[in-house]
């Protein structure tokens, strides 16, 4: 007997639901990826760093560091390469400022929360999928 891993068929009750996330930037709808914990942490750090910037007393180095992180975080969001390039071009040519970049990060976080549920709901769903997978594997042996 082979040790096959069973994967639920598409449309099956056990199959994880594919969730797509989108943000609107200017008049363009951009698909963003599912958040990774590291990405969420960087978004929070960057948002906090931007909130602490004081226009009257910010040093050039602080502004550059904040801008670099905003570029990295915002350009990491889109799934499609063309959308990443477009956002990067807007930021690099200064057509998009830090305030708008921060707004994109906030919109992404809101989209993830709205469609992804809260942390306890996601953990519960993941545990349910694991239990179902173990039962399926156990009955297969």
Buried (B, 14 or more C-beta within 10 A) or exposed (E): EEEEEEEBEEEEEBEEEEEEBBBEBEEEEBEBBEBEEEBBEBBEEBBEBBEEBEEEEEEEEBEEBBBEBBBEBBBBBBBEEEBBEBBBEBBEEEEBEBEBBBBBBEBBBEBBEEEBBEEEEEEEBEEEBEEBBEEBEEEEE
